[in-house]
Structures are given as structure tokens and as C-alpha cells.
Amino acid sequence: MNALRDWLTSLGLLKPRLVAAGLLALLAVCASFFPSMVMDTDPENLLEPDEPVRVFHNEVKKRFNLSETILVGVTCEANPDGAFNAETLRHVYELARYAATLRYDDPDEPGRGGGVIEVDMVAPSVVDHMRQNGPGSIAFEWLMPGPPETREEALAVRERALSNPLLVGQLVSRDGKALCLYLPLTDKLLSYRVYEDLQKKIAEFGGSERYHIAGLPVAEGAIGVEMFSEMVVATPLTMVLFFGLLYVMFRRWSIVVLPMIVSTAAVVITFGAMVGLGFPVHILSSMLPVFLMSISLCDSIHFLSEFYEVYTPEKGRVQSVREVMGTLFMPMLYTSLTTAAGFFSFVSTEIPPARVFGVFVGVGVLVAWLVTIIFVPAYIMLLPDRILSRFGHAARQAQKPSRLAGPLARMGALACRRPRLVLALCALVMLGSAWGVSQVRVNDNYAKRFATGHPIREADTAINSHFGGVYSASLVLTAAPQAPSNTDVERLTHRLEQAAREIPDGGQLAQDCARTLAVRVEAVAAKAASTDELFSRAAAEAEALGAAASGQAAVAYDELRAAIDLERETSRAFKRPEVLRYMEAMQRHLEREGLIGKSTSLADIVAKVRQELVDGREESRRVPDSAQAVGECVMQYQQGHRPGDIWHYVTPEFDSANVIMQFTSGDSLRTEAAVRAVSDYMRVTPPPVPLSAQWAGLHYVNSVFQDKMFHGMLWSLAGSFALVLGLMVVLFRSVSWGLLSLVPLSLTILAIYGALGVLGLDYDMPVAVLGAISLGIAVDFAIHFLERARQLTRETGSWRATAPAMFAEPARAIGRNVVIVAFGFLPMLVARLVPYKTTGLLMFSILVLSGLSTLVVLPAIITLGERRLFPSAAPAGETALRHSEQRAADSAQGDDK
């Protein structure tokens, strides 16, 4: 290590211009990749492409022709009729027509593009109103064929909407005063363009109504836009703050600029490499500049603090730099390795963006270390003599004592003279934190990633309060294939006999044909793997017999084949009344439990159609009693203006159904509760036929990601903890010192998580990521403190004599880092995205707590365990203690405010 240290240091000292030119060239190359940066806000990309839930989600979208949807809620509090007044409905009519025209060209493929899918839109002007048109007949009319001119016409639209339970809670609010438009997209990546164009159109109306645009696609698109703006704003603010804090401490612009060069170089090289290698910028990696800028300052601040202490004109730059490197090379190497290891632990997670973020921040930490070791000496060698004329010893003689000196000395005195008191207080905090950890709940909510008052968050709240919910998920029920039973064969045989009797002029010949075919059916039943295959084989036998027959027999076999096809249709799982009633009962159960705001399924559609076919009364709205009647309701529904809508809820084979669940909250906890409730319901109340239940939809995908993130980050934290512990044991060559280095980190993590539980805050994505990140950062201060303590104790002969000196320059260097790096995260509090705010606040807390525990708890433990930790050191007397305290006080003179 000494050889490596000397070689790297000499490179900067002896060839400073070459080092500076090389660094500048590297920065230019990496910065050239920035224009090709791609933002990625797709929540699906938080999971692997082959993740089962993601694969199934996309399969369901194709199976039921589903699209991601933007919601536009319309309210008018000033009008007693709410949004159903003539003026507002005219605006809504115009907005729906405008939305249908929103199409965008694909810049990569001219002539192709996408936008709003008009045929699947839900708006008053494009949905059907069903009404009875005489016994056994339904009339389909547009709910709002044109903009109303009078109050009576507007209220008639509302009453028609309220008469259809399919629209209540979806298109019209339950109180009839608000309405909502649903705009499905060909591609969710177009959501923000649609959002902006809708806002422009809405601005033209000037009415008294309010428009609320929400939905996961909009939130995702807005996050992408906000991410870029936060990156542009937060990074410069952080740099300005760092400049100010460094200037207050060192009072030399030429010196202050050095850490900024190091951190900027680390950010540009790392971020440029990430973009150049083709990785998109996700919400995690968008925080990389602020993280890396803050972390990469640490080594250069330690270097400058030590250089400030040792430099004198007589000693010169080269000797001073080599002396500093001799003292700090190993601590800086240790802290860089452990910090990088903490981030590299992210490779074990199942979240691709987290892996990218961890790897590149880890690489950036090592880049910052290398730049510090090579470039900082080169920079010092390039400074004019006048810059250093009032630096170091000369500056300390002319300046007042540091404001850090007094508090640090008092911390040291408290920790070393009252160690049991310090540890007792620490134990109480740990007990309270442990209780708080037990109260932490794992939860995420996409809307809550926007700060209170943000238009998208306000829209989310408004729509959820009036309708079934902004968030939707698909519960897909699929009938399991069943081997044909004797009952199936008997039912089919009976159906053939009945069909033979119904054949005009069939007579005995038709019955003989039916018996012949029945014998064939019994024979092929043993070979059929499922009931559907039984019907297929039976139909093939009827076709073969008909082809071999002639005359009336051929006609009979053709009729019998038609009877088989009819029996097959009526045996489809989701044409069977008992299956639809089961599905309907499960929906109502979830609604009564308050787990969902609204649900819509094939059962709801069939029940509404039956109501209008029978007599239009509410008591007639139920699932029919026969499969044939269910099929008739489906056929009647397809006579309307939107025949394709039925296939959003069932497959053409009627073997799989989609129940669309709407949630009034984006909390992943609510989704998980609904998933458990469905599982429990199906276990306690088995379905009439074997059914499998699976979930899909972006909202459900987010909840799966949340679960994976929680467990992935816990494993990452545990793995990182073990890795850093092993690394510390090897570097310190002692298990005791290795464990001791992780004490501040452990206390910090426990305190942070405990505070979350006590304050009732959720364990969400930013918190989970920061928990894992904090390990690599929080251990930095402990390593510097312990390594310097070991060095000084070898010189003084005892910890008691070393302690006062530790709370001079080493503690000041740690204190400077705590102040500068912790405050460097505070500019993130001005962000409009909550994850940025959370990151800034938590990182500030993590750094302050880990710094305090390093400077208070560690010396208390060392004081009580001195004999074990320094077995070869002899305890010093009080005289030595007072002497070392006086020496430390003398050396404290001259530090900056």
C-alpha cells in the first residue's frame, strides 16, 4: 500500500500539468454523452423484463384489449347542479371531441404514431344509454348526443347516467354532481403530451368548473419532467451551498474550488459513463449527481483540513502533501472502499434501476478517491506562492479559534468522563427506536411522490373523493381445463336426443343418427383431455358421419352438429349463471369491506341488460337463470354503439374474465389487502367451477415492486453490513475494531427507522433505498475517527492521552464533513417531488446522527473498553491527560468559523 500511495502521490506532485490536462480531457469526453440522455419513468421498468407479474400484465392487456388511461374529473362547486349544467356539459362535449383528435407522429417512424383511442373513450357523448324498447327489446342511444342547451336537458343527461350502475362511480359521481372522462392511450409514454394539450384546451373555456387530470400514466410522465427540472435546480443549489460552507471554513476561493473540482469531476465522469453506456436515467439515478457530489467532497475536505494543520512555508508543499498522504491515505482508502461496497450491494436486488444506481455511485466514489489522490496534489503544486502565503500555520496564528473547537472539546469531555451516562442514554434511544421500528408499515403511493399542492396530487384527491377511484387493477379469473366426466357425456347425449326430436320430419331416422353419434361420443370421451376437447371431437364425429351419409341422414347429422356447438357455448365457464353470480358476490364483498371503490365485470353488464330486457325495474337487474339467457344478454349488448366493449371483460371463448377494480387510494397496502381478500374469499367460498385468480394492471405491478423493493433492500442492507464488517475486520486486523466501526451506522439506521414508526411515516421506495445507502456513508466518519485514534494512541501510549488530541484536528475534520455534506442535501427540500424531499431530509438526518454518534458514542465505548482495545498501551495519569488537553487546545487555534 505504501508503494501505491507514493506512486500515486508522486504522479500529482511531479507531473501536475499532465494530470490536470488528462482530467480535463476525460471530463470533455464524458460530458459529450449528456445530450443523448434518456429519462425513464415507466414503473414497469422497476422490474425485470421477464418478471412474471410484468409478463402477465402485458398478456392481459392484449387478451382483453386494455390500454393505460388518463382520467379527467370535472367538478363545479359554484353550481347547485355540479358539473351537469349546460355550460359545463358544452365544454365537456367540446373537450371530448378535442381529445379524440389528439394524435402524435412517431419521430423514429414517420407516418406512424399514436394518441387517444377514440373508440374506447368514456365520456357523456360517446357512451350508450340503455333503455327498454318494449318487451324483450333494448334501445341504445348516446347518453349525450349533443351539448345541452337548457338546464332541463343537462339534468336529463345526469338522470340517464345515474340510471346505469355501470356508469355510477365511473362516469358520474354517486351524488350526481361530478363527471369523469376516461382517455385510453395507444402508448402511456404519450401521457404527458396529452396532459399538456388538454390543459391548453381547458384554458380556453373560462368556465366556472374545475378540471382534474390524473391517472398513473400522467403521474409517471410528470415525474419524468420533474426529475429533469429537479436535477437542473438541485445540483447547482448544492454546489452554491458547498461553495459557501467551504469558504466560511477555509477563507480562500482558490482552496475552496478544489473540493468542487473533485466532486464535479466525479459526477461528470460517472454520470457521463452511465449515459454513454446506454443506461436511461430513472428517478433513482437522477439523484446520482447530488449523492456523488456530497460523498466525493469528504476525502478532499479531510485532505484540506489536515493540510491546513501541517503546512508551513518552511516545510513546503511537497513535504506537506506527503505528510498528509502518510496520515490520510489509508483512512481515505478504507472509507472509499466501504462506501463503494455499500452501494455495490445493490447488485443483489431484483430492481434494475437500483442496481444501475448502486453500481455507478459505487464507481463514482472510487473515481472521486482516485481524483483526490492524484489531482489534489497536482492542484496544490500549480497554485501560486501567494495563495499559500496566508494558509496553514500562518493563517492559524492570525485567526480566531474555530467555532467548532469548543463544542467538540465538550463532546470529548462528556464522552470520556461520563461514558456510562452516554451509553445509558444511547440505550434508551435504542429501546425507543426499536419500538418505533415495530410500528413501521411498508407502503407506497404514486400520487404522494408529488408535494402537497401539486396539480396532479390535487387531481388525484378530487377524483378519488367523487368516483370509484383513480387507480385500477384487473382481477383475471380463468376457468381451469377439466377432464370430461360421465355427467358431461350424459348431458351431451341428452342434448343430442333432444335435438333429434326437434328436427322437422326427422322421425326415427334422426333418433337413430343421434344414438349412433352418442356411441361415438362415449368412445372419444375417454381420449379427450378436457371438456372443450370433448366437444371438438364430438363435432368432428358428427361432421364425419354427415359426410358419409346422404339425404335426410346427412341433414340430421348437420343439425346434431349444430346442437353440439350450442351445448359447447352454453357450457362455457363465464356463460354459466352460477359462475357469474359467484363473481358478482365477490365484487360486492370487496366493496362492502371498503377495499375498492368500484368494480365492473361481465356479471354487471349481463345483469343490466337483463333488467332492460325484462321490464326496466331495479329488481330485475340480476344475472339470468340460464346460459342461453346469458348469451342472449351478451348479444343484445353488442347491438349498441360500442360492441367491442364486451371483450374488455371476457374473452371470446368465455373461458377467462376480467374484473376491473377501482381503488380510491394509491396505497400499496390497500391493493395488498384486496389481493388477500380475494384469496381468502375463494378459499372460504369455493367457486362453482375451478377458477384461478391472477392480478394485473400498473397499480398492481407497483404493489409487487414495493414488496420486492422492501425485501430486496433489506437483503441488500444485510449483505452490505456483512461485507463492510468483513472489510473492516481485514483492514483493522481486529474483530473488535471492525464491530466498533459499525456502531454509529447501526445506531443511525435504528434511530431513522424508529423515527419513521413513531411519526407514522411509510417505509416507501426512497426510505428503503436510503436505508441501504446510509451504510456506506455513515461508516465513513467512524473509520476516520478510529484509524486516527489508533495512529495517535501508538504515539501517546494510551487512549486517555490521545482523546484530547482526537477532539482537535481529527474531530474538526469530521465535523466539517458532517456540516458540509449534511447541509449539501438540504437543497433537495425545495423539490416538488416528495422522494427528493425525503432523500434530502433523511440524508441530512443520517449524516448528522452518524457524525454525533461517532464523536460521542465511540469515544465512550473506547474509554470503557480501553484495556481490551489497546492491550499493549499503559494507562496514563491525570497529569498526562491535562498536558494533552492543553496541547490539543493550543493546536485548535486558527481554525475557521
N, C-alpha and C positions, 0 to 999 in steps of 0.2 A: 504493500500500500504506500509506503514511503517513496518508493521509486516512481509509482504512478503520480503521486502528489507532486513530487519535484519536477517530473517531466511536464505535466500539465501547467504548473505554475510558471515554469521557465518559458513555455511557449508564449504565454501572455507577456511576460516580463521582457523577453529578448526580441520578440517579433510583434510588437504591438500594432504596427500599421497593417501588417499582413493579416493579423487576427481581425482587426476592425473591417478591412476590405472584404475578407471572406464572409463575415457575419452579414455585412450589407448586401452582398451578392445573394446569399441564401435567403435573406428576407425578401428581396426583389422577386426571386423565383417563386417562393411560396405565396406571396401576395398576388401574383399574377393569376392564381387559381380562383380568387374570390369572385370574379364576375360570373363564374359558372356554378355558383352556389344554388342548391335546390332546397326549398323548405318542404318538410314532410309533416303534416298534421293528421294523417289518417290513423285513427285508433286501431284499425286492423293491423297496421304495421308494428304495433307494440307486441304482436305475437308472431311466431314463425309462420312462413307461408303454408307449411304442411300441418299446422296446429289443427287438430280435429274440429274444434268449435269454429274455427275460421273457414275450414273447408266446407263444413256442413252449412254454415251461414250463407256462403255463396251458392251452394247447391240449392238451398231453399229459395233464394231469390230467383233462380232460373226455374225451379219447379212450379212456383206459384206466380211468376212474372211480377215480382215485387221490386220496388225502387226506393232509394233513400228520398225522404220527403222534407220539404220546408213547410212550416206552419205560419200562417198569417192570422193572428187573432185581431178582431175588430170590436172595440167597445166604445160606447158613447154615454158617459156618466151624466152628461147635462140633459139628455133627453129621457123622458119617462119611458119611452119605448125602447131604450137602449140603442143597439146598432140597427134595429129593424124600423128605421124611419126612412122616408122616401129619399131624402138627400143622401144618407149614408149608403143605402142599397144601390143608388145610382152609381156612387163611387165604387162600391164593391163590384158591381157589374162591369164597370169600365176596367177596374184592376184585373179582374179575371180574364177579360178579353186581352188585355195587355200582356199578362203573364203567359198566356198561350202562345204569344208570338216570340217569346224570348228564346232565341236560338243563337248559338255561337259556333264559329268555324274553328276547326282544329288547325293550329298553325303548322303542325307537322304533316297534316294530310289535307291539303286544300280540297274543298268540295265536301268534306265530311265534318261533322261536328255534333253538337248535342244541345240540350237545354231542358225546358219544362216539357213533360209528356202530357199533352193536352187531353188525350183520351182517358187518362187515369186521374185527372184533376178532380178535386172535390170542392165545389163552390155552388152557391144557390142557383146559378144559371146553367150548370152542367150536370146536375143530379136529377134523378127521377122522383116524381111524387106518384105513389101508387094509390089508386082508389078503386073501389068496386064499380064494375060496369055491368051490373046485372048478375044474377046467379051464375056462378062458375066462370066469371069473366072479370078481367082486370084491365083497367085503363092506365096507361103510363103517360104522364105529362111532365114537362120540365117544371121543376119546382118554382123557378122564377124565369119564365121565358123572355122577359124584358124588364128594364128598370121600371119600378112602380112610379106612378105619378101622384098618388094620394096616400094619406095616412092609412086609409082602409085597405088599399092594395098592399102596402108594406106589412101591415099586421096580418093580412091573409097569408103572405109568404111565411111569416113566423108560425102561424097556426098549422099550416100544412107541414112545415118542418117538424113541429112538436108532435104531430100525429104519427110520425115514423120513428119507432125506437132505435132503428139503425142510425138515424141522424142525430138523436139526442145525445149530448155529451161528445159528439164528434163535430158536426157542422153547426149545431145550435146548442147554446148552453141550456142547462136544465131549467133555469128560470126564464129562458126565452129572451134574454136581453143582450146577448153577445153572439157573435158568429165567428166561424173559423174557416179559413181556406187551406187546402192541402195541395201543395205543388210538388209532384214527384219529378225527379231529375233523371236524365239519362246517365249522368255521372256526378257523383257527390262532390267532385273537385270543382264543379262549376258553381257550387253553392254561394260562394261569396260574391261572384259576379252577379248572380241573380239577386242576391240580397241588396247589393248597391243599386241595381237598376230598379228594383221595387221601391227602394227609399226615394229615388229621384221621382218616380211616378207619383208616389204618395204625396210628395211635397207640392205637387201641382193642384191637389184637390182643395186644400184650405178649409176643410170642413171641421166640425166640432168633434168628430170621432178620433179615436187614437188607434194606431196600428202597432201590433206587437209581432215582430218576426223572430221566430225561434226554431228549434229543431237541432238535432245533433250535427247534421251537415253544416248548418250555419255556424254553430259554435266551433266546429273544427276549422272551418275556413277563417273565421275571425281570429282564432288563436294563431294561425299562421301569419296573418297580417300583424297582429300584436307582437308576436315573437320577434319579427324583424325590427319593429319600431323600438321594442324594449332593448334589443341588442344595440341598436344605434344610440339610444339615450343612456342606458345604464353604464355601458363601457366608458364613454367619455366622462360621465359624472364620477365614476370610480377613479379614473385617472386624475381628475381635478382634485378629488379629496385626498388621494395619496400624495400628490404634489404638495398640497397644503400641510398635511401632517408631517411629511418628511422635512419640509422647510422649517417648520417650527422646531424640529428636533436637531437639525444639523446646520441651519442658517447659511447654507451655501448652495446656490442654484446649480452650480456645476457638479456638486456632490449629489444633490437631490435627484438630478436627472439620471444618475447611474442605475438605481433600482428600477426606474421606469423603463430604461432601455432594456434591462434584463427581462422584465415582465412582458413588455411589448414584444420583444424577440421571441419569447416562449409562446406567446399567444399566436403571433403571425405564423411562426414555423409549424406549430401543431395544428392550428385551425386550417391553414393553407394545405397541409398534408392531408388532412381529413377530407377536405373538399376535392383536392386533386386526385385522391384515390377513389372518388365517386360516391362517397357516403353523403346522404342527404342530411340536412340539419333538422333535427327533431327538437321538441320542447326541452329535452334534457341537454342535448348538445348545444342548444342555443345559449345555455348558461356557461358553457365552457370558457369563454373569454373572461368573465368575471371571476370564476373559480380560479382559473390558472393565473390570472393577473395577481390575485390576492396571495395565492400559495407561493408563486415564484418570487415574491418580494422577500420572503423570510430569510433565505440564505444571504442575500445581498445586504439586508439590514443587519444581520448578525456580523457580517464581514465589516461593514462600515462602523458599527459600534465598537468592535474590537480594534479596528484600525485607528479609530478616533482616540482610543485609550493608549495605544502603544507608539503612535507615530511622533517622531521628533525630527527636526531638520538634521540633527547630528547623526541620527540613526539612518536617515534616508529612506527612500521609497522601497528599494529592492529588499533591504533587510527587514523593514517593517512588514511588507507583504509576506515575506517568507515566514516571519514570526507569527503572523495572523493565520497563515495557512497551516503552520505546525500545530496551532491550537484548535482551529475550527474544521480542518479538513475531515476528520473522522466524524464529529457530530453532524456536519452538514451532509456527509455521505449517508450516515445512519438515518437521519430524518428524511432524506430524499428517497432512500430505498423503502422505508416503512410507509411513507405517504404514497409512493407509487404502488406498493404492494396492496395497500388498502383499496386503491382504485382498480388495480388489475384483478382483484377478487370478483369484480363484476362479470368477468367472463363466465362464471359459473351460473349466472342467472339465465332464465328462459326468455328474457326480454331483449330482443335485438338492439333497440336504441340504447338500452342501459349498458350493453356490452361495448358498443361503439364509444359511448361516453366514457366509460371506465378505462378502456384501453388508451384512448387518446389523451385523457387527462393524466393518466399514469406516465405515458410517454412524454407529455409536456412537462411534468415535474422533473423527469430526468434531463430533459433538454435544458430546463432552467438551471439545474445544478451544473451541467456542463458549461453553459454560458457564463455562469457565475465564476466558476473555477478558472476559465480561460480568459474571458473578456474583461472581467473586473480588474485583474492585474494590468491588462493591456490598457484599459481606460485610465487607470491611475498613472501609468507611465507616460501617457500622452498629455496629461494635464500640465499647464504652465506652472512654473515655480511659484508665482504669486498666488495661485489658488490655494496652495498648501501652506502659505506663509502664516496664516492665522488659523491653522487646523491642528487638531490633536492637542498636545501638551500646551502649546501657546494659547490656544483657544480656552482650554480649561482654566488657565491662570487668570484670564481676563473676564470670564463669565461667572455668573452666579451659580450656586448649586442647583442641580436638577430638581424639578418638582417631583420627580419620581423617587428621588433618594429618600426622603422622609417616610412616605408610605411604605416603601419596600423595606426599609430598616425596621419599621414597626411590625410588618408582617413576619420578618425573620425572627424578631424578638418573641412575638407571640407563639410562633410555631416551635421554636427551640426551647423556650422557657415554660410553655404550657402545652406540651404535646398531648397529654391525656385529655385536656379540655378540648383541644382542637379535634381529636379523634372521636370524642364523645359527641360533640356537635355534628360531626360528619356522620356518625352512626344514626343519629336522629333524622338527619336529612335523608339518609338512605332508606330508613324504615318508612318515612312518609312517601318517598318516591316509589318504593316497592308497592305500597298500597295504590298509588296513582296508576302504576303500570297495569295493575289488575283491573282498572276501570277503563282502560283504553279500548276503543272499538275500531275495527277495521272498516273503513267506509270511503267511498269516493263519489263525487258528483260533478259531472262535467260543467254544469252551469255555475257551480261555486268556484270554478277556476277564474271567473271574472269577478272583479271587485264589485261591492255593493254600489248600485247606481249605474252600472254599465248597462247600456240599452238591451243587450242580449240577456243579461240576468234579470232585468225588469220584465222583459217579454216572457221569459220562462215562468216567472212568478204569476204574471197576469193570466197566461193561457192555462196554467195548471189550476188556477183558482176558479176558472169558469168552465173548463171542459174535462174530458176524461183523462187528459194528460198529454204532455209534450212527447214523452218517451214511449216508444212501442217496442214490443218484442213478439216473436212468433212462437207459439207453442204448437209444435207439429206432432200430430197423432197419426201413427201409421199402423194399419192392421197387419198383424203378423201372418205370414202364409201358414195355412193349416192343411194337414193331410186330410183327404176326404174321408168322412165317416160313413157308417151304414145309414145314418139319418140323412146325409146329403144324397146318397144314392136313392134312398126311398123317396125323398122329396122330388128328385128329378124324375124318377119313374112315374110317380103320381102325376106330375105335371105333364108328362107325355101322354098318359092315359086320358087326362082331361082335354088336352089339345086334340087328340084323335076324335073325341066325341064332338068337338066343336067344329070339325072340318065339314063344310057343306057337302052333302051327298057322299060322305066318306064311308059310312056304314061299317060292315065287318072288315072290309079291306083295310081301312085306316087303323082299326084296332089291332089287326094282325101286324101291320107295319110298326105300330107302337110297341107291341110285345117283342118283335124281332129286334128293334133298336134298344129296348130295355135290356135284353140279354147281352147285347154288345156293350152297353154302358157298364153293366156289372163286371164284364170281363176287363175293360180298360181301367176301371176304378182302382184295381189293385196295382196298376202301374203308375197311376197319377201321383205326383208328389204334393200337389195342392188342389184345393177345390177349383181354382181357376183353370188348372191344367185338366181337371176332370171335365169341365165344360168344354174346353178346347177339343179334347179327344172325342167327347160325345158329339160335338158339332161335326167333326171330321168323319165320324162313323155315319152320321145321318147324310152327309154330303156324298160319301162313297156309295151308300145303299141307294140313294136317289139317282146317282149317275148310272148304276147298273139296272135300275128299274125303268119302266115306261108307263105311259098313260096315267091312270088315276093313282097308281102306287108312287110314281115319281112326284106327283103333286102332293101326296100325303107326306112323303119324306121331306119335301121342301117346307111344308107347314110345320112339321115336327122340328126341323132345324131352327126355324124362327122361334118356336116355343123354347128351345134350349137357350137361344140368345136372350130371350126375355127373362128367363129364370136366372141366367147369369147376371143380368143387370140388377134384378131385384135382390140378388144375394150379395151385391157389393156392400162392403162394411159400412160405408158412410151414406148408403141409401136406407139402411135399416133403422126404423124409428127408435128402437131401444138404444142404439149407439148414439144417435143424435140427442136423445133425451139425457143420456149419461153425460155427454159433452156439455150440454146446456146446464145441467145441475152443477157440474164442476165450475163453470164460469160464475154462476150465481154465488157459489160458496166463496170463491176468491173475492168477489165484490162485497159480500156481506162482511168478510173478515177485514175489509179495508186495505187489502194488499194491492188491488188495482183500482183504477178509476172507471174503466170501461173495458168491455171485451166484445168482440164481434166474430161470429162464426157462421158456418153453413146452417147450423140449427136456428140461429136468429133470423136468417134470410128466409128459410123454409117456413118458419112459424108466421112471419109477417105476411108472406104470400098467401098462406092458408087462410089467415084472417080475412084478407080481402076477397078471396075466392068464395068463402062461406057466406059471411054477412057483414063483415067490416067491424064487428063488435070486438071489444078488448078480450072478452072471454074466449073468443075463437082463435086468439093468437097463441097457437101451440103447434108442436110437431105432429103431423098426421099419424094415423094408426097403421099405415101400410107402406111398404117400399114403393108400390106403384104410385101412391099418392105423393110420396116424397119426390119421385121422379117427375111427376106432373108439375109440382111446385117449381122445381128447377127449370123445367121447360117454359113455364109461364114467366118466370123471372127473366129468362133470356129473350123474351119478346120486347123488353124495354129498350131504351136508347143505348144502354151500356151492357150488352150481352156478355162481354168478356170479363166483367167484374166477378162473375161467379168463380172463375178459375183462380182468383186470388185466395179463395177459401178452400178449394178442394181440387184434386187432380181429376182429369177427365175419366180416369179409371175408377174414381171414387174409393181408392184404397189408402189415401193419405189426405188429412185435413189440416188446415191452418187456422188456429185460433189467434186472432190479433189482440194482444193485451196492451192496454194503455196504462201508463204509470203517471201519477200526479207528482212524483218526486224522482229526481235523478239519482237518489242514493242507491249505491250498490247493495246496501243492506236490505232495502225493500225488494229488490229483484231476487236476492238470495232467499228471502222469506217466501216469495211467491213460488220459486222453484221447489223449495222444501214442501210447501203446502200442496202442490200438485202431486209430488211423490207420495206424501202421506195419504192424500185423498185416494189415490189409485191403489194404495196398499190396503187401506181400511175398507174401501168400497171398490172391489174389483170390477172392471168393465165387463159388459156382456159378451164381448169377444176379446181375444188377446190383442192388446194395443201397446205400442211403445210410445214413449213421450220424449221428445227432444226439443231443446230451445234454440232459437236463432234470433238474429236482429242485432244491430250495433249496440243497443243498450245492454243486451245480454253478453255480447262479446266483451264490453267494458267491464262487466262484473267478473267475468272469468279472468280477464287480465289483472284485475285488482287482487284476486285470490293468488294468482301466480306471482304477482309482484310482491305480495306480503311474504309468502313462503320463500320466494327466491332471494329477497333482500335479507331475510333472517339467516338463511343459509350462507349468503354472501358475507354477512356480518360475522357469523360464527367462523367461517373459513378464514376471513381476513384476520380475525382476532387470533386464531391459532397460528396463522402464517407470521403475523407480526411478533407474536410471543416467541416463536421459534427463532425468528431472525434476531430478536433482542437477546435471547439466551446465547446464540452463537456470537454475536458482536460483543456482548459484555462478558462472555465466557462464564456466565453465572445464572443459575435458575432464579435465585433470589432477586438479582438486579433486573432480570428480564420481567419477572412478575411485577416488580416495583414500577417499572416504566409504564405499565398498563393501568396503574391505579387511577391517575387523573382521567384517562379515557373512560374507564368503567364507571366512575362516579358521574362523569358528564352525561354519558348515554342514559344511565339510570335516572338522573335528575331531569333530563329533557323529556324522556318518555313518561316519567311520573307526572311532570307538569301538564302534559297533554291530557292525561287521565283526570287530573284534578280540575283542569279548566274545561273539561268536556269537549275537547277538540278531537277531530278524527285522525286516525292513522291512515293517511292517504299517500298518493304517489310521492309528492315532494318530501314528506316526512320519512317514508321508507328509504328513499334514496339517500337522504341526508344522514340517516342513521348509519348507513354503511360507509358513506363518505367521511363522516366525522372521525372514524378510527384513524385513517391515515393522516388527518390534520391534527387532531387533539394530541396525538402521541409525540408530535414534533417538539413541543415545549418541554415535555418530560425528558426526552432524550438529551436535549441540550443541557438541562439542569443537572441530570445525573452524570453525564460524561464530564462536565466541568467540575462537579463535586468530587468525582474520583480523581481527576487530574490534580486538583488543589489539595486534596487530602494526602495524596502521595508526597506533596511538597511540605505540608504543615505537620503531618504526623497524626492529626486527629480531626474528626468531624467538628468538634466543638471549636477548634481554632479556625476551621475552614468556613463555618457557617456565616460569620460576618462578611467575609470576603465574597461569598456567594451572593449576598444581597447588595453587592456593589455592582460592578460592571456586568457579570453574567445575568443577574436579575434585571438590570436595566435593559439589556439587550432583549431579554424575553418580554419584558413589559412593553418595550417599543413595538415588538412584533404583535403582541396582543392588541395593543391600541390601534396600530395601523391596519392590520389585516382584518380585525373585527369591524372597525368602522368602515373599512372598504366595502363591506357587504351592505351597508345601510342604504346606499343609493337605490338598491333594488326595491325599497319600500315605496318609491314613487311610481312603481309599475302599476298598470291596470289589470295585470294578470295575477291572481292570487298565488299561484305557485312561485312566482318571482318574489312576492312579498314574504311568503312563508320561508323561502330559501334565505332571503336577507336576514329576517329576524332570527331564524333558528341558527344560522351560521354565526351571527353575532353572539348569540347566547352560548353556543358550543365553544367558541374561541375564548370568550370571557371566563366561562366556568372552568374550562380546561386549564387556562392560564392561572386562575386563582388557586385551583386545586394543586397545580404544580408548585406554586410558590408558598403554599400554606400546608397542605396535607403531606406532600413528600418530605419536607424537612422535619415535620413532626414524627413521621414514621422512621426516618433515618436517625433522629435523636434517640428514640426508644430502642431501635434495633442496631445501634452503633457497633456493639461488640460482635454481632453476627455479620453485619455488612462490611466492617473493617476489622477483621480479626487480628491483623498484624499491626494496627495503629494503637498507640498508647493514649489513653485519655489525658487531655490537657487540663491544667488547673485554671482557676478563675483569673489569675494574673495573665495567662496566655490569652484567655478569652477577651479580657479588657484590652489587651495590647492589640489583638487582631481587630477588635471593633474600632479602635482608634485609627488603625491603619486603613480599614475599609472606609471610615468616614472621611479621611483625608483624600482617598482616591475618588470619592464621589464628587469632589469639586469639579466644576467646569462642564457638567453635562447640560444639555439644552432643556429648555422648558418643555 
